[in-house]
Every structure is written in structure tokens, then in C-alpha cells.
Amino acid sequence: MPTARGPSSASSQLPVGAAVYLDHVGHFVANAEAAAQALARAGFTPTPISVQVNPDPAGGPPKLTGTGNVCAMLRGGYLEMLFKTADTPLGAEHAAARQRYDGLHLVAFAVADAEASHERLAAAGFDMQPLVRMQRPVETASGQDVAAFEVVRISPGTMPEGRVQMLRHLTEQAVWQPRWLDHPNGAETLSGLTVVVADPGEAAARFQRFTGRPAAAIEGGFRIELDRGAVELVSAPAWLARWPGITIPSLPFMGETEITVASLDVARTKLEKGGLETVPAGASVAVRFPGELGHGVWRFTARG
């Protein structure tokens, strides 16, 4: 499902020019260690647990953002497991989202110019929060480093589907370390997200304005193709026709992540050995999220 509409660097994870990538999705989880173990059972290579902080403009010690993470870094994008670390606005948002359901509540799109994206979204009518720089400590093969990001955020509630944001990565090498990019299940690229909504047309119009990419009609909803990856917004009947065994905990619901793998046979073998529950998915391999990662489904598709 990855696309290559805009310019990009063949050796880089990150977009250039006006390209927009599906960068990562975020599971809101209760426990970091349990999430890391669940990723490993599913055949991913989890990163070390990290606590996120914001630099203090006054020069004091960094301040907790309210969340930390453990990730599965792919050669295209990544999966993020977020846990609460402090009673901050982000921490409160995390807790409120988990009251609806544990699982996916975040989608982030990578851009090359955060300031320009902030200005474009404001011009498109979105109520914007100030551009913020976030960072978290990371261990590298050669010692301690920092992963830094510029995050473009809209006001809470503007996108009821969850935390929908854009970001610019400032430290690519610290985030996508080669030692974390190979996964026993063969995962390579985050290639899609499906969101169940009450009104697909209305939601698609907002996501179209947010991403700057057109929405095309599909059965039961709409699909927005990005320069890498895609987002689908579908009705509840369309979701239940696709995944009759996966209930909808509440609307809206970020329910499905698509991941491209090198080999479906390798992925299937690893997932089954990990004890994950497979669900019918045609030519793909699909499994329910491990319980520690919430409610939803991963759909693995073959490269090419």
C-alpha cells in the first residue's frame, strides 16, 4: 500500500519537499514492560523504554511531557506504545482515551517543514496549538543520545478520532538505529491505518484538509493516499463486513494497522508461535492486537 507520489530520499526515513508520510501510530497502553513483551511475542524487536521530556526554555532541567514509549522501528515508519508518566495535559489525554478503550489513539504524519505545515493548517481553518519541540533520551550503540522532534498540534477535540498530528524529525539517526530495524516477523513498513467513524464523508473532509491530499471513495468510506502509506475512514457496517469478529468498542475507533512484510509465510509462522489469534484476511495475514496493546487488528501484507 505504500505510495511514492512526491520527492523523497532513497536513503532516508524522512520526507523532503512537500511530501507527507504516514510516520507512526500510537497505542495507549497501561504498562511499558508488558507492551514491550507483547511486541516481542508478535515478532517485533522492541526498543528500550524511554520517557519523553520537553526542554525548559528558561534553561532548567527538562520537564516530563506526561508520556513515555517503547517502539517497533520499521524501515518505513514505526509503531509506538505510549504509557503515562505524569499528570500533565498529555498524561490526562492518555488517561481519558484509555477510558474509551485501550489501543490506537494516535496517528502522526511526517513532513519536512513543521513551521510551513503549521501555517498551512491554520490557513485551512484548524485551531492550532503552538509549535512545540519535544525530546526523549535514547541509548545508541555508542552511548547516550537524544531524539528530538518538532510537533505540529491542533487543539484537543478538533479531530475526535484521536491525537492527530504532524511532526518533523530532527535526529533521524538516533530514532532509526540500525540495530532496531530487523524484526523476526519480517516487518518493513507501516503502510496503512483504518479508522471507523460515524460519518465517513465528514471525517474524510477533515483528514483531506489536514493532510493536503485528496480522499477517494471506497466501499463504505474513503481512502487518502499519502506519499508513503494511506489512511482509510470507514463506516461501522463497512468495518464489520471486513472484520466481523472485531467489535467496535466506541466511535471513532482507530482499529486496523497495515504493515508490509518481506514474507507472509515468515510473518504467519512467527505470529502463530507467539500465540497471537489470527483472523480471516484473504491474501493477507491478520491477527488481533495482543491484549497488552489494546483492541484492534494488525494486517500484514506482502511487499510489492
C-alpha positions, 0 to 999 in steps of 0.5 A: 500500500505504500505510495511514492507520489512526491520527492523523497530520499532513497536513503532516508526515513524522512520526507523532503519537499512537500511530501507527507508520510504516514510516520507512526501510530500510537497505542495507549497502553497501561504498562511499558514492560508488558507492551514491550513483551507483547511486541516481542511475542508478535515478532517485533524487536522492541526498543528500550523504554524511554520517557519523553521530556520537553526542554525548559526554555528558561534553561532548567532541567527538562520537564516530563511531557506526561508520556513515555514509549517503547517502539517497533522501528520499521524501515518505513515508519514505526509503531509506538506504545505510549504509557503515562508518566505524569499528570500533565495535559498529555498524561490526562489525554492518555488517561481519558482515551484509555477510558474509551478503550485501550489501543490506537489513539494516535496517528502522526504524519511526517513532513519536512517543514513543521513551521510551513505545515503549521501555517498551512493548517491554520490557513485551512481553518484548524485551531492550532496549538503552538509549535512545540519541540519535544525530546526523549533520551535514547541509548545508541550503540555508542552511548547516550543520545537524544531524539528530538522532534518538532510537533505540529498540534491542533487543539484537543477535540478538533479531530475526535478520532484521536491525537492527530498530528504532524511532526518533523524529525530532527535526529533521524539517526538516533530514532532509526538505529540500525540495530532496531530495524530487523524484526523476526516477523519480517516487518518493513513498513507501516503502510496503512491505518483504518479508522471507523467513524460515524460519518465517513464523508465528514471525517474524510473532509477533515483528514483531506484538509489536514493532510493536503491530499485528496480522499477517494471513495471506497466501499463504505468510506474513503481512502487518502493516499499519502506519499508513503502509506494511506489512511482509510475512514470507514463506516461501522457496517463497512468495518464489520463486513471486513472484520466481523469478529472485531467489535467496535468498542466506541466511535471513532475507533482507530482499529486496523494497522497495515504493515508490509512484510518481506514474507507472509509465510515468515510473518504467519509462522512467527505470529502463530508461535507467539500465540497471537489469534489470527483472523480471516484476511484473504491474501493477507495475514491478520491477527488481533492486537495482543491484549497488552496493546489494546483492541484492534487488528494488525494486517500484514501484507506482502511487499510489492 
